Amino acid sequence: MFGLYKNYLALTLLLFTIEFFVGADFHDSFIRPYGGDFLVVILLYCLVKSFINAPALKTACCVLVFAYTIEISQYFHLVKLLGLQNSKIAVLLMGTSFSFADLLAYTLGMLLVIVIENGKHSLKNF
């Protein structure tokens, strides 16, 4: 069950690079906040699929629940409650501000993954 799935790993590295440049170079009000959130769940999905050959829908749902959990932790200011507000890594990974728009971006990212994975599966059976 555990192994290295190189296509997903390559996508993970590509998406990480894109995320890095979005975070470093985009200072707008759309691409950085929403594009980054849209892509980060796809990155996490690819990361998981790089090592675990789990069903696409199950993996996508788990990644989405994880993303929702992190976002909801922002609503409750978990970083501050844990005393990690001065940790740049904790703030970067966990975030600090809750947004329903982020939840929508995560959902749309996972919907795209499911559409692509189902399309890929359909092509194999064609």
C-alpha positions, 0 to 999 in steps of 0.5 A: 500500500505504501510506495512512491508514486512519482507523478504525484510527487512531481505534481507536489513539487510543481505546486509547491514551487507555484505556491512559493512564488504566489506567496512571494510575488503576488500581493494582490487581493485575489490570486494570493489569498484565493488562488493560494488556498485553491492550490494548497489543497491540491498540493496536499492531495498530491502529497498524500497520493505521492506516498499512499495509493488510496481512493481519490474520493476518500483522499480528497475528502480527508484533505478537505476535512484537514483544510477545514479543520485548519481554517476553523482553528483560525476562527478560534485563534488556535495559534494564539491560544497555543502561545505560538503567535510569535512563531513564523512557522506556526503562523504560516502553517496554521494561519491567523484569520478565518474566512468562509471564502477560504473554505469555498476555495478549498472546496473548489480545489478538491472538486477540481481534483475529483473531476480530474481523477474521475476523468483520468479513470474514465480514460483508462476504461475507454 
